């Protein structure tokens, strides 16, 4: 524990939904729900306007629609969210070299390592200036918690929501934590919480009163000791600038259960390729392939296979996932499939046996085709493929589009061969709505428009990072280790 509340936790407010409201003027001040838009989708984020109706994250979208039927239900646009997140993380990087991102919208910052704070007053000032800079650059709001530890800083930011700042002074930790439920502490999930409840412990104060020995008896030494220290407000985890990803995975939930084994296999191939794309984008390779199958009765099965060495070869991942699928009974129907890779590494040790087998198969296929061409008249001549019927273009709610005449807009909805588009931009007034045929050639998908605000460089003068640095008591500038 440090001597001043110089660990900052930033949590952007209803991030995905707030970004959509900033990008779509007609949705500002109205309920917005971002997530899977199908009947089996799950809410990723709900705006505060939607939360008043009881909508919250991880809720089935079907339930959310019953609670708040007039909300705008939009597909996620991660390209936009990543862009805004990069702007926010850049501002955090000006405060300190020690920034620990937890997700696109959440991070810890060690203000002491950046030399911008060494007491409560300077920490509060840095937090308030950060919130102002985020608002100026992105138009969004974030809540800030300041404390002497990561655990307390995160609790403080939760108390600060929405759009606020809470600083926990050193020495007040026990008084603050005492009445809170045990689930507020890191490492206390539903199972541990229920175990503690049966033992008569429902608040953090109960844990502190029980003592370390009793918690060790109930939970084991490692968990019991850690929980007792946290109940007393002690958390010595440092802010870590680099957090290595442990796995890369993708998954899809289907509108209708899949019963066709061939279709299931094709979906596994498609997910394998998407997973490898993410793996390569991160510059990583992986050693273990994991298949996730959720069946018609909501039972979830996982299967894994460890390869001879790390790989980022899509053929190797596809084949491994296919082998894993063979061990799963899908006859009752499949509602979700996922493919992941774990055991990540920064290098690739190609599976030479798999490559050799693939080469032998390709050579055998080529040789067989040549023999057929030599023995069967006309077999070697190209055959024109039968034309496939054109598929109806699919437009998803919230999708960015551009019209040759009306410019940039977004899809409000589609169905019965029609698509409805609202034409507006982040800096325009609420736009007009027009309806077109789904196959109208003048409408094309487009990339998200940036949330146009003052350029980040214009904020440098007002940013805490540009101000004179605080000094330690010894008169030397505080620097990162």
Secondary structure, 3 states (H helix, E strand, C coil): CCCCCCEEEEEECCHHHHHHHHHCHHHCCCCEEEECCCCCCEEEEECHHHHCCCCCCCCEHHHHHHHCCCCEEECCCHHHHHHHHHHHHHHHHHHCCCEEEEECCEEEEEHHHHCCCCCHHHHHHHHHHHHHHHHHHHCCCEEEEEECCHHHHHHHHHHHCCCCEEECCCCCHHHHHCCCEHHHCCCCCHHHHHHHHHCCCCEHHHHHHHCHHHHHHHHCHHHHHHHHHHHCCCCCCCCCCCCCCCEEEEEEEEEEEECCHHHHHHHHHHHHHHHHHHHHHCCCEEEEEEEEEEECCCCEEEEEEEEEEEECCHHHHHHHHHHHHHCCCCCCCEEEEEEEEEEEECCCCCCHHHHHHHHHHHHHHHHHHHHHHHHCCCCCCCCCCCCCCCCCCCCCCCCEEEECCCEEEEEEEEECCEEEEEECCCCCCCCEEEEEECCCCCEEECCCCCCCCCCHHHHCCCCHHHCCCCECCCCCECCCC
